[in-house]
């Protein structure tokens, strides 16, 4: 008969050996690529290229062709990871992409996240239209919840939700479990918040659904702030290391907006750089 101490040791050993309690667990090694980095390719060719290079899937833009996107990705053994969609608030009232309800229904149970950007006036009263935003996002979140989907608020420079802090302010008011936020490196740098990386990551962690990265310089316009992952002066390793330390186990997406050059070559350069960056972060 086992002693209580021996039994406890056995239980701990089993827990540590299980996937949920793995001692060597780190940030995910999976990277999803934005469809804006696959311009000029058909849906089928996009999925084939992504699968061949070793990406985990594609983050799409807009509500079009939901069934086709899921099908081509499934055929290649990858995932249709998300769709990037929009809403608006302001003096004329609130609205959201009219194609979204149908897309949500089509993606039901498909593990596709909604990356929601919200446009609207900025300025001296940044929270002026929060009531509109909260009501609109709740409607979307409830539709998504019925389809077993999540909504990630997408901070975008120049939009109503511009900063991580904006998304967190609204998340608290929205009070929906399936609503979280993205941390978008290029937009975070574009609003001049580089000195506050650790503070922003720690603030976002309880609600962080996705981290979207790319090669970038420390400042500048989009050409400087969105590059392939093997380029740029900004060192992403400390950020990845912090995310690993804080227990982030969510998604990583590759932003590719307006990067010049051949999309296949760019995608190949970035996936190789990702493997090196992640390896350096978890050492």
C-alpha positions in Angstrom: 0.0 0.0 0.0 1.4 3.4 -1.0 2.1 6.0 1.7 0.3 9.4 1.4 3.6 11.0 0.6 4.3 8.5 -2.2 0.8 9.0 -3.6 1.3 12.7 -3.6 4.6 12.4 -5.5 2.9 10.2 -8.1 0.1 12.7 -8.6 2.5 15.5 -9.0 4.6 13.5 -11.5 1.5 12.8 -13.6 0.5 16.4 -13.6 3.9 17.6 -14.7 4.0 15.1 -17.5 0.6 16.1 -18.9 0.4 18.8 -21.7 -1.4 21.3 -19.4 1.4 21.2 -16.9 4.4 20.7 -19.1 7.5 22.0 -17.4 9.0 23.2 -20.7 5.8 25.0 -22.0 6.6 28.2 -23.7 5.0 30.7 -26.1 3.5 29.0 -29.1 5.7 28.2 -32.0 2.8 28.7 -34.4 2.6 31.8 -36.6 -0.3 32.9 -38.7 0.2 35.2 -41.7 -2.1 38.1 -42.6 -3.7 37.7 -46.0 -2.4 41.1 -47.0 1.0 39.4 -47.3 -0.3 37.0 -49.9 -1.5 39.5 -52.5 -2.0 38.4 -56.0 -2.5 34.7 -55.1 -5.8 32.8 -55.3 -7.3 31.4 -52.1 -6.0 28.0 -53.1 -2.5 29.2 -53.8 -2.4 31.2 -50.6 -3.3 28.2 -48.5 -0.8 26.0 -50.4 2.1 28.5 -50.0 1.3 29.0 -46.3 1.2 25.3 -45.6 4.4 24.6 -47.5 6.3 27.3 -45.6 5.1 26.0 -42.2 2.7 28.7 -41.1 -0.2 27.6 -39.0 -2.8 29.4 -41.0 -4.1 32.7 -42.5 -5.7 35.8 -40.9 -8.1 37.1 -43.5 -9.5 40.5 -44.1 -13.3 41.1 -44.6 -16.3 38.8 -44.5 -16.2 37.4 -48.0 -16.1 33.7 -48.9 -16.2 32.3 -45.4 -16.9 28.7 -46.5 -14.3 28.8 -49.2 -11.6 30.1 -46.8 -12.3 27.4 -44.3 -12.3 24.7 -47.0 -9.0 25.6 -48.7 -7.3 25.9 -45.4 -8.6 22.6 -44.1 -7.5 20.9 -47.3 -3.9 22.1 -46.7 -4.0 21.1 -43.0 -3.9 24.8 -41.8 -6.5 27.0 -40.1 -8.5 30.0 -41.2 -7.5 31.8 -38.1 -9.4 35.1 -38.1 -11.2 37.8 -40.0 -10.4 41.5 -39.8 -13.7 43.4 -39.8 -14.8 46.9 -38.8 -17.3 49.0 -36.9 -17.8 52.8 -36.7 -19.0 55.2 -34.0 -19.5 58.9 -34.1 -22.0 61.8 -34.5 -24.1 59.8 -37.1 -24.4 56.8 -34.8 -22.8 53.4 -34.8 -22.7 50.7 -37.4 -20.7 47.5 -38.3 -19.9 45.6 -41.4 -23.2 44.4 -42.8 -21.7 41.1 -43.9 -20.6 40.2 -40.4 -23.8 38.3 -39.2 -23.7 36.0 -42.2 -20.0 35.5 -41.8 -20.3 34.7 -38.1 -23.0 32.1 -38.9 -20.8 30.5 -41.6 -17.8 30.4 -39.2 -19.9 28.8 -36.4 -17.8 26.3 -34.5 -14.8 26.8 -36.8 -12.5 28.4 -34.2 -12.2 31.7 -36.2 -11.5 34.9 -34.2 -13.1 38.2 -35.2 -10.5 41.0 -35.1 -12.6 44.0 -34.7 -11.3 47.5 -35.5 -13.5 50.5 -34.5 -13.3 53.8 -36.4 -14.4 57.1 -35.1 -13.4 60.6 -34.0 -10.3 61.0 -31.8 -9.2 64.1 -30.0 -9.8 65.9 -26.7 -12.7 63.5 -25.7 -11.4 60.0 -26.5 -14.2 58.3 -24.6 -17.0 60.4 -26.0 -18.5 57.6 -28.0 -17.9 54.7 -25.6 -21.6 54.1 -25.1 -22.1 53.6 -28.8 -19.0 51.4 -29.0 -20.1 49.3 -26.0 -23.6 48.7 -27.4 -22.2 47.8 -30.8 -19.5 45.5 -29.6 -21.9 43.7 -27.3 -24.2 43.0 -30.3 -21.3 41.5 -32.2 -20.0 39.6 -29.2 -23.4 38.0 -28.5 -23.7 36.9 -32.1 -20.2 35.5 -31.9 -20.8 33.8 -28.6 -23.8 32.0 -30.1 -21.4 30.7 -32.8 -18.7 29.8 -30.2 -16.4 32.5 -31.6 -14.3 35.2 -29.9 -14.0 39.0 -30.6 -10.5 40.6 -30.3 -10.6 44.4 -30.3 -7.9 45.6 -32.7 -6.1 48.8 -31.7 -5.3 50.8 -34.9 -3.5 54.1 -35.1 -5.9 56.9 -36.0 -9.1 54.9 -35.1 -11.5 55.2 -32.2 -9.8 52.2 -30.6 -6.3 53.4 -31.2 -4.3 52.1 -28.2 -4.3 49.0 -26.1 -5.6 51.2 -23.2 -8.7 52.1 -25.3 -9.5 48.4 -25.9 -9.1 47.6 -22.2 -11.3 50.5 -21.2 -14.1 49.2 -23.4 -13.6 45.6 -22.5 -14.3 46.5 -18.8 -17.5 48.2 -19.8 -18.6 45.5 -22.3 -18.4 42.7 -19.8 -18.4 39.8 -22.2 -16.1 36.8 -21.6 -15.6 36.3 -25.4 -14.2 39.8 -25.9 -10.5 40.5 -25.6 -7.8 42.5 -27.3 -5.0 42.2 -29.8 -1.6 43.7 -29.2 -0.4 45.1 -32.6 3.3 45.9 -32.6 3.2 48.3 -35.6 0.2 50.3 -34.3 1.7 50.4 -30.8 4.9 51.9 -32.1 3.1 54.3 -34.4 1.3 55.9 -31.5 4.7 56.5 -29.8 4.3 54.2 -26.9 7.6 52.3 -27.3 8.9 53.2 -23.8 6.0 51.5 -22.1 6.2 48.0 -23.6 6.3 46.0 -20.4 3.5 48.1 -18.8 1.2 47.6 -21.8 1.8 43.9 -22.1 1.1 43.4 -18.4 -2.1 45.5 -18.6 -3.3 43.5 -21.6 -2.4 40.0 -20.4 -5.8 39.2 -18.7 -7.6 39.9 -22.0 -4.9 39.2 -24.6 -6.2 37.0 -27.4 -3.6 37.7 -30.1 -0.2 39.4 -30.6 0.5 40.6 -34.1 4.2 41.2 -35.0 6.4 42.2 -37.9 9.9 43.5 -38.4 10.1 47.2 -37.6 12.2 50.2 -36.8 11.8 52.1 -33.6 9.8 54.8 -35.2 8.6 56.2 -38.5 5.8 55.6 -41.0 4.3 52.3 -42.2 7.3 51.5 -44.4 9.6 51.7 -41.4 7.1 50.0 -39.0 6.0 47.1 -41.1 8.8 45.0 -42.6 9.6 41.3 -43.0 10.5 39.8 -39.6 14.2 39.5 -40.5 14.5 43.3 -41.0 14.2 46.4 -38.8 16.1 47.8 -35.8 13.5 47.1 -33.1 14.4 43.9 -31.1 11.3 41.8 -30.6 13.0 39.2 -28.4 12.5 41.1 -25.1 8.8 41.4 -25.8 8.5 37.7 -26.7 10.5 36.8 -23.6 8.2 38.9 -21.4 5.1 37.2 -23.0 6.6 33.8 -22.3 7.4 34.7 -18.7 3.9 36.1 -18.1 2.3 32.9 -19.5 1.0 34.1 -22.8 0.0 31.0 -24.8 -2.2 32.6 -27.4 -1.9 33.4 -31.1 0.9 35.2 -33.0 0.0 36.8 -36.3 2.4 38.3 -39.0 1.4 41.7 -40.2 2.4 42.3 -43.9 0.6 45.4 -44.9 2.2 47.1 -48.0 5.6 45.3 -47.7 7.2 45.6 -51.1 8.7 42.6 -52.9 7.6 39.1 -53.8 5.0 37.8 -51.3 6.3 34.2 -51.3 9.9 35.4 -50.7 8.7 37.7 -48.0 6.7 35.0 -46.3 9.7 32.6 -46.4 12.1 35.2 -44.9 9.6 35.9 -42.1 8.9 32.3 -41.1 12.6 31.6 -40.8 13.1 34.7 -38.8 10.2 33.8 -36.5 11.8 30.4 -35.6 15.0 32.2 -34.6 13.3 34.9 -32.6 11.2 32.4 -30.7 14.2 30.2 -30.0 16.1 33.2 -28.6 13.1 34.2 -26.5 12.7 30.9 -24.7 16.3 30.2 -24.0 
